[in-house]
Amino acid sequence: MAVTKTMTKAVPYEDANSKVAKWHLQMTYENDSEGDATYYKSVFNHFVDQAYTDSVDGSSKTNFTLQAKGSFSLSDLTALCPVSHWDTVFASQVDSVITNPVVNPTADESFSVPS
């Protein structure tokens, strides 16, 4: 299974100083090639804020440094995504749709009610 992951969207939300305060990131996963019997595609979206409050201890944390949008590389943006989680979800999707699809039961209209 050849899986291709492509960052297909990166929308910066800038603050008053033209520094990125939030990102909307989108990554497209594709299994094999379009037209193949094993082809499958899924699109994942993620919004990430520059700063957040830790839900456990209430402290302030940061996901990335405030900086101009042009300062972010593809690897920086990819690192902000939950890629390992998406990998697991995509593998599960491929398994349930391509590898081991659900087989729906078929009706036997010729069955007669026993007397």
Buried (B, 14 or more C-beta within 10 A) or exposed (E): EEEEBEBEEBEBEEEEEEBBBBBEBBBBBBBBEEEEEEEBEBEBEBEBEBEEEEEEEEEEEEEBEBEEBEEBEEEBBBEBBBBEEBEEBBBEBBEEBBEEEEEEEEEEEEEEEEE
